[in-house]
């Protein structure tokens, strides 16, 4: 995708060490493309991580400008915009671990209106140097029609993303399935409990790390009678942040299900109303669920 860039290449990425992505960014710069990047300052300042430092050193050598957010909450996006028309987003950071070991999702969409949303968000951070709740509110095109598919697009911390997710979950009539790296948001937890009480089937897989803490929705859902929730079987990390509603709607992006993601971090979210996409995500959910129920023996 990056190799298709002819004019502009904007990258917002929380964690960064994937050498072939660095190569593609450098190639774009060498072709005369305007290449820009925002990241999280914690990543930039992680001097003990040699692959991360090598990646940024190569960008610097190629005269590619990059900035950190310079604050405690995190710039957690993982999106790229090419030529103001092609965007990629999802849960996958541009790291070796995310690409080859963690469970992740990534989508590439060719749509100028959606790209305008992401370019606007990028420039709030890169040009205006505003992050989190300090960013100006509003998305140019919050609801789009892309090839006959309804797509909603929101950014935190400015757009009240958790409320948008809760509204979508409340619409569920038959089922809600989810995969959650971090799930601590009480409102989302309560919404799932309410939907189960209304007869909606609830099922989910949590990343094991953190699921046993009192903050995690895992124990709260179990206590409330939502029994079809599991911790994952990936010996690395289950990094998805996905809801599948009625096998018709998919909620996904960089947005973890937490107060920090909603009110402090920089995040992006898509709500796609498409049974075909829901089918693809449900297949991934089924695969992750099967591994959670029958994890590999630890060596």
C-alpha positions in Angstrom: 0.0 0.0 0.0 2.8 2.4 0.9 4.5 1.6 -2.4 1.4 3.0 -4.2 2.0 6.5 -2.7 2.7 9.1 -5.4 2.1 12.4 -3.4 1.5 11.9 0.3 2.1 9.2 3.0 0.9 9.9 6.5 1.5 7.4 9.3 0.1 7.4 12.8 1.5 4.4 14.7 1.8 3.7 18.5 4.6 1.1 18.3 7.1 0.8 15.5 9.9 -1.5 14.5 8.8 -3.4 11.4 11.7 -3.1 9.0 9.8 -3.7 5.8 7.4 -0.9 6.7 10.4 1.4 7.4 11.8 0.4 4.0 8.5 1.3 2.3 8.4 4.7 4.0 12.0 5.4 2.9 11.3 4.3 -0.7 8.3 6.7 -0.8 10.5 9.6 0.4 13.1 8.7 -2.2 10.3 8.9 -4.9 9.5 12.5 -3.8 6.5 11.6 -1.7 5.7 13.8 1.3 6.1 11.3 4.2 5.1 12.3 7.8 4.6 10.4 11.0 3.2 10.8 14.5 3.9 8.3 17.3 3.8 8.0 21.0 6.6 9.7 23.0 7.0 6.6 25.1 7.9 4.7 22.0 10.3 7.4 20.8 12.0 7.5 24.2 12.3 3.7 24.6 16.1 3.7 24.2 16.4 0.2 25.5 14.6 -1.2 22.5 17.1 -1.4 19.7 14.7 -2.4 16.8 12.5 0.6 17.7 15.5 3.0 17.8 16.9 1.6 14.6 13.6 2.2 12.9 13.4 5.8 13.9 17.1 6.3 13.1 16.4 5.2 9.5 13.5 7.6 9.2 15.7 10.4 10.5 18.5 9.5 8.1 15.9 9.7 5.2 14.8 13.1 6.4 11.3 11.9 7.2 9.8 14.1 10.0 8.1 12.4 13.0 6.8 13.7 16.3 5.7 12.2 19.6 2.7 13.3 21.6 4.8 14.5 24.6 2.2 13.6 27.2 1.3 10.7 29.6 -1.8 9.3 27.8 -0.9 7.5 24.7 -1.1 8.2 20.9 -2.5 4.7 20.3 -3.6 4.9 16.6 -2.3 2.5 13.9 -3.4 4.1 10.7 -1.9 5.1 7.3 -3.2 7.5 4.7 -1.9 7.3 1.1 -2.5 10.1 -1.4 -5.6 11.3 0.5 -7.6 8.4 -0.8 -6.3 5.1 0.6 -6.4 4.3 4.3 -5.4 1.4 6.5 -6.4 0.9 10.1 -7.0 -1.7 12.7 -5.4 -3.1 15.8 -2.0 -3.9 14.2 1.0 -1.8 15.1 3.9 -1.8 12.7 6.0 -4.1 14.7 7.4 -7.6 14.2 5.4 -8.9 17.2 2.1 -7.5 15.9 2.7 -8.8 12.4 3.9 -12.3 13.2 2.9 -13.3 16.7 -0.1 -11.4 18.0 -3.7 -11.8 17.0 -4.6 -8.6 15.0 -6.7 -7.1 12.3 -6.0 -4.6 9.6 -8.2 -3.2 6.8 -7.4 -1.2 3.7 -10.1 1.0 2.2 -10.0 3.1 -0.9 -12.3 6.0 -0.3 -11.5 9.8 -0.4 -14.1 10.8 2.2 -12.9 8.3 4.7 -9.3 9.3 3.9 -10.3 13.0 4.5 -11.4 12.0 8.1 -8.1 10.3 8.8 -6.0 13.1 7.2 -7.9 15.7 9.3 -7.2 13.7 12.4 -3.6 13.2 11.5 -3.1 17.0 11.0 -4.6 17.8 14.4 -1.7 15.8 15.8 1.1 16.5 13.3 0.5 20.1 12.3 -1.4 21.5 15.2 0.4 19.4 17.8 -2.9 18.7 19.7 -3.6 15.3 21.2 -6.3 13.6 23.2 -9.1 15.8 24.5 -7.2 18.9 23.4 -8.0 18.1 19.7 -10.8 20.0 18.0 -14.1 18.0 18.0 -15.7 16.7 14.9 -15.2 14.4 11.9 -15.7 15.7 8.4 -17.6 12.6 7.3 -18.7 10.6 10.5 -21.2 8.5 8.5 -20.4 7.3 5.0 -21.7 5.1 2.2 -18.8 3.1 0.8 -20.0 0.9 -2.0 -23.4 0.6 -0.5 -22.1 -0.2 2.9 -22.8 2.1 5.9 -19.6 3.0 7.7 -19.3 5.1 10.8 -15.9 6.6 11.8 -15.0 8.2 15.1 -11.9 9.4 16.9 -11.1 9.8 20.6 -10.7 11.5 22.8 -12.8 14.2 21.1 -15.8 12.2 19.7 -17.3 10.3 22.7 -16.4 7.0 21.1 -17.5 4.7 24.0 -21.1 6.1 23.7 -21.1 5.3 20.0 -20.1 1.7 20.7 -22.7 1.4 23.5 -25.4 2.6 21.1 -24.4 0.0 18.6 -24.4 -2.8 21.2 -27.8 -1.7 22.5 -29.2 -2.3 19.0 -28.3 -6.1 19.2 -31.2 -8.4 18.8 -29.6 -11.9 18.5 -25.9 -11.9 19.4 -22.8 -9.9 20.4 -19.4 -11.5 20.1 -16.2 -9.8 21.1 -12.4 -10.1 21.2 -10.8 -7.7 23.7 -7.1 -7.0 24.5 -8.2 -4.6 27.3 -11.8 -4.4 28.5 -12.3 -2.3 31.7 -15.1 0.1 30.6 -18.0 -0.2 33.1 -20.6 1.2 30.7 -19.7 -1.3 28.0 -19.7 -4.1 30.6 -23.1 -3.1 31.8 -24.5 -2.9 28.3 -23.5 -6.5 27.6 -25.1 -7.6 30.9 -28.3 -5.8 29.9 -28.4 -7.3 26.4 -28.0 -10.8 27.8 -30.9 -10.1 30.2 -32.9 -9.1 27.1 -32.1 -12.5 25.5 -29.1 -11.6 23.3 -26.4 -14.3 23.1 -23.1 -12.9 24.5 -19.7 -14.5 23.9 -16.2 -13.2 24.1 -12.4 -13.8 24.4 -10.2 -11.7 26.6 -6.4 -11.3 26.4 -5.3 -13.3 29.4 -2.9 -10.6 30.7 -4.9 -8.3 33.0 -8.1 -10.4 32.8 -7.8 -11.5 36.5 -7.6 -8.0 37.9 -10.6 -6.4 39.6 -10.8 -3.8 36.8 -11.3 -6.3 34.0 -14.8 -7.0 32.6 -13.9 -10.7 32.6 -14.8 -11.4 36.2 -17.6 -8.8 36.3 -19.3 -10.5 33.3 -18.9 -14.0 34.9 -20.3 -12.7 38.1 -23.3 -11.2 36.3 -24.1 -14.5 34.7 -22.4 -14.1 31.3 -20.7 -17.4 31.2 -19.5 -17.7 27.6 -16.4 -15.6 28.1 -12.8 -17.0 28.0 -9.2 -16.0 28.3 -7.2 -16.5 25.1 -4.9 -19.3 24.1 -2.3 -17.4 22.2 1.0 -17.8 24.0 1.8 -14.3 22.8 -1.0 -11.7 22.9 -4.6 -11.6 21.7 -4.6 -7.9 20.5 -8.0 -7.5 18.8 -10.5 -4.9 19.9 -13.6 -6.1 18.1 -17.4 -6.3 18.6 -19.6 -8.3 16.2 -23.2 -7.4 16.5 -26.0 -9.7 15.2 -23.4 -11.0 12.7 -24.2 -7.8 10.7 -22.1 -5.0 12.2 -18.4 -4.9 13.1 -16.9 -2.5 15.6 -13.1 -2.3 15.4 -10.0 -0.1 15.3 -7.3 0.9 17.8 -9.9 1.6 20.5 -9.5 -0.6 23.6 -12.6 -0.9 25.7 -11.4 1.4 28.5 -12.0 4.9 30.0 -8.4 5.9 29.0 -9.2 5.0 25.3 -12.4 7.0 25.5 -11.3 10.1 27.4 -7.5 10.5 27.2 -5.8 8.6 24.4 -5.7 9.2 20.6 -7.7 6.4 19.0 -9.8 5.6 15.9 -12.8 3.4 15.4 -14.9 2.1 12.5 -18.4 0.7 12.8 -19.1 -1.2 9.5 -22.6 -2.3 8.8 -21.9 -5.2 6.5 -22.7 -8.9 6.9 -19.8 -10.0 4.6 -17.3 -8.2 6.8 -19.1 -9.6 9.9 -18.7 -13.1 8.5 -14.9 -12.6 8.1 -14.6 -11.3 11.7 -16.8 -14.1 13.0 -14.5 -16.6 11.4 -11.6 -15.0 13.2 -13.6 -15.0 16.5 -14.4 -18.7 16.1 -10.7 -19.5 15.5 -9.6 -17.4 18.5 -12.4 -19.0 20.6 -11.4 -22.5 19.7 -7.8 -21.8 20.7 -9.1 -20.3 24.0 -11.1 -23.4 24.8 -8.2 -25.7 23.8 -4.9 -23.8 24.3 -1.6 -25.3 23.2 0.5 -27.0 25.9 3.0 -24.6 27.3 6.6 -25.8 26.8 
